[in-house]
Amino acid sequence: MAADQRGKAATLALRRRLLSNSCRLFFPEDPIKIVRGQGQYMYDEQGAEYIDCINNVAHVGHCHPLVVRAAHEQNQVLNTNSRYLHDNIVDYAQRLSETLPEKLCVFYFLNSGSEANDLALRLARQYTGHWDVVVLDHAYHGHLSSLIDISPYKFRDLDGQKEWVHVAPLPDTYRGPYREDHPNPAVAYASEVKRVVSSAQEKGRKIAAFFAESLPSVGGQIIPPAGYFPEVAGHIRRAGGVFVADEIQVGFGRVGKHFWAFQLQGEDFVPDIVTMGKSIGNGHPVACVATTQAVARAFEATGVEYFNTFGGSPVSCAVGLAVLDVLEKEQLQAHAACVGSFLMELLGQQKAKHPILGDIRGVGLFIGVDLIKDEATRMPATEEADYVVSRLKENYILLSTDGPGRNVLKFKPPMCFSLDNARYVVAKLDAILTDMEEKVRSCETLRLHS
Ligand SMILES: Cc1ncc(COP(=O)(O)O)c(C=O)c1O
């Protein structure tokens, strides 16, 4: 039977029988069966069209024809490993280098964000001769054992924090210890990293790296105050460590103003290692690590070969090149800046109307809407966020939540998300919130009168 002729219930039953329950579904009570994607839209088996507000992997749009064609054409000619000379891999490294600061000029190609972060960890340890890692609270950096260890979002539910991992507070100026009224939150949050480093050093530990997403997404679509990364990098480098910017969710023009999200931190700020994934291949498994000559030379000095069977294959590189071509041709970075600020403006107008909208933060097409119980406590409105997401789904809009309180609606749509999509989604959100407030009011009235 063709897979798209199978009914949703039959697919679900098979999945329950054959796949682990650890592999979760969106909307587990009523999962969606998606059979087709195009641009910023996904279609279920009945042909219903959903607006995809969350898939930052389908960066230039689901199934972009130029990306699909690039993969197909290269697949017809050759797909092999990177031990042969091939133009795609060098052309791709060259094109990526043109987007990055000059110092980040050595490239490794891999298949997933997790592989990229794991290699970054190896590079950092080899270069520094140190072992320990400082991470931000609530961070997620991947599913390999090494990365679960540096992902508080995961290890807090497992066997806890390893002695070589040190956690600094999220630079969250909305809910963290230093807020929007602090005179210099960048320095204050960076001092927290310094404190964490000093306390590790007092125990005889040595710092190899600081890992952070350039914009912490799992942490709740956080925008670190500008200047925070350079300050942190100073503390980390003085301790002998390197700065790793995880751009897996937020790179490739998503932030609009810049191609890389770390560039929001200041024109002169250059991480020692940058990791890329997800959007880099528009759905094809591609990932990359970019670093400096110095770090790469230290890694080479071991004499041990770095080999990755699929990483940097002619097909992966053809796909990566096509993604860069589409970004340029369709001017998607500028588009993200324009649509993102329009969406922020529309959401901002809603804030005046709906007290549950505590904070609206974002840059380009990376936006978080922080739902709160009340302004005084800023307590996360977790159940309400969940309810809003399920009502949006009934309206064929796919959105999800993030953050430690699972109360932040996260927008990170394919970059072709349009002004019309923004208008439509915000109008639906407005209607759902109005209806929700109405229901709460009638319950309160009932309670008063009973
Ligand atoms: C910030 C970040 N880093 C790393 C990863 C791991 O990437 P992958 O799932 O491709 O291994 C993820 C995945 O969600 C991520 O969000």
The ligand as an SDF file (V2000), in Angstrom:
LIG
                    3D

 16 16  0  0  0  0  0  0  0  0999 V2000
   20.8220   24.2930   19.5660 C   0  0  0  0  0  0  0  0  0  0  0  0
   20.9380   22.8960   19.0790 C   0  0  0  0  0  0  0  0  0  0  0  0
   22.1540   22.3220   18.9960 N   0  0  0  0  0  0  0  0  0  0  0  0
   22.2920   21.0670   18.5640 C   0  0  0  0  0  0  0  0  0  0  0  0
   21.2070   20.3030   18.1810 C   0  0  0  0  0  0  0  0  0  0  0  0
   21.3970   18.8780   17.7160 C   0  0  0  0  0  0  0  0  0  0  0  0
   21.1730   18.8090   16.3420 O   0  0  0  0  0  0  0  0  0  0  0  0
   20.7310   17.4180   15.6670 P   0  0  0  0  0  0  0  0  0  0  0  0
   19.3760   17.0980   16.1360 O   0  0  0  0  0  0  0  0  0  0  0  0
   20.8200   17.7300   14.1840 O   0  0  0  0  0  0  0  0  0  0  0  0
   21.7420   16.4010   16.0560 O   0  0  0  0  0  0  0  0  0  0  0  0
   19.9350   20.8520   18.2640 C   0  0  0  0  0  0  0  0  0  0  0  0
   18.7390   20.0570   17.8860 C   0  0  0  0  0  0  0  0  0  0  0  0
   17.6130   20.3490   18.1890 O   0  0  0  0  0  0  0  0  0  0  0  0
   19.7930   22.1860   18.7160 C   0  0  0  0  0  0  0  0  0  0  0  0
   18.5840   22.7660   18.8250 O   0  0  0  0  0  0  0  0  0  0  0  0
  1  2  1  0
  2  3  1  0
  2 15  2  0
  3  4  2  0
  4  5  1  0
  5  6  1  0
  5 12  2  0
  6  7  1  0
  7  8  1  0
  8  9  2  0
  8 10  1  0
  8 11  1  0
 12 13  1  0
 12 15  1  0
 13 14  2  0
 15 16  1  0
M  END
$$$$
